[in-house]
């Protein structure tokens, strides 16, 4: 009898489907309050507010303490933060049920910062975004008509946001289901397929772009060919050296102008 | 001026997508330039400029807390200036492209610096939220604090785009009076240098022998097709 009462109490602390959706929607604002002190913590706390409202309905002090805790410090890639959000929802339910301590949750949250940031940055900023937009630029280059270009834009939007929304939704539900164990799936090996597919697309599109834009044949357009090659090599070299983007962008153009000056055209 | 303000408000709102909300990437130059083209009726020029600038910003990675150039807002400014002046001074095409790109680089730097300011401002907002959360008798809502942050970002975006368009137009007006159009032909390599730079910067982020091989194979394949054609 006593156990049944405890179980019922525990059941009451479980978050509703509506509140989960609300958290997921609020996570779209996770970077709204990005700052150096708490990084994405303000957005993270904002996303978790429906959970606090549910768990501490009649206790304003506990409700405020909950939000204050989550406003401390947290950083992650904005999309991959969903894994943390889901897991924290589960842990907060357990905290309210007295199963887990706040310290344990804090340690867990700090441990997630590295993998979530590294994974998201590598996958989305390093592979998916350049690949999808390289595809878009190629599409714009190949098709002049605005109707075709709008179709490419739509395709681009889907190609980018399919993995984006998948990570947000799947991440939240998986995090909620696995709790602590969510760390196990936060490895690049688990996203290898997406990474390879988009990497292949990106490299292929960049290759085609280079082939289409190369002044050809070189003996007919020697100056154009030289500038094209010099620009590629200079920009790539500066980027590999991790020079500031402004330099990597402007120096090849200045070299192009200088080459024309040297060859006597100016 | 009212046109500039209207476009600043529209794109100030869209550019919130870059860092602060949603992040569907609709603020990338390909999207914004097409929209600018559709709004102003100069689709071809806007799309041409947008695709070139997009190529340049492909390798711009906003990793962690790093402050990166605000390429999207700068591209909006550049595209608006490019289509506006291309319609008036068509004989200055290459020169306009060169100046517009330099303005994009300049305003991307300004945007990056304003982002640092916005981040400190958000810190101030968060401190206020933390102070309110010390209360014990009343639940504190975080929504108004998030809204305050977003309003700040929006205002910064609008001011940057508006001042960018107006100051860029002022500069171009002066330059067109000083630079004779006969010199235009001498800037003709700018376009090819820009495309090369964009491709080179992507090669810089995909830095590995395996990747270079794949890019090389695709490029050679296209060159063979071009030769055969």
Interface residues (C-beta under 8 A of the other chain):
Chain A: X28 X29 X31 X32 X33 X34 X35 X36 X37 X38 X39 X41 X42 X43 X45 X46 X49 X53 X60 X61 X63 X64 X65 X67 X68 X71 X75 X78 X79 X117 X121 X125 X126 X129 X130 X133 X134 X136 X137 X140 X141 X144 X146 X149 X150 X153 X156 X157 X160 X161 X164 X199 X200 X202 X203 X204 X206 X207 X208 X209 X210 X211 X212 X213 X214 X215 X216 X217 X223 X224 X227 X228 X229 X230 X231 X232 X233 X234 X235 X236 X237 X238 X239 X240 X245 X246 X248 X249 X250 X252 X253 X255 X256 X257 X259 X260 X265 X266
Chain B: X19 X20 X21 X22 X23 X24 X25 X26 X28 X30 X31 X34 X37 X38 X43 X44 X47 X50 X51 X54 X55 X56 X58 X59 X60 X61 X62 X63 X64 X65 X68 X69 X98 X101 X102 X105 X108 X109 X119 X120 X122 X123 X125 X126 X127 X129 X130 X133 X134 X135 X136 X137 X138 X139 X140 X141 X142 X143 X145 X146 X149 X150 X153 X186 X187 X189 X190 X192 X193 X194 X195 X196 X197 X198 X199 X200 X201 X202 X203 X204 X205 X206 X207 X211 X214 X215 X216 X217 X218 X219 X220 X221 X222 X223 X226 X227
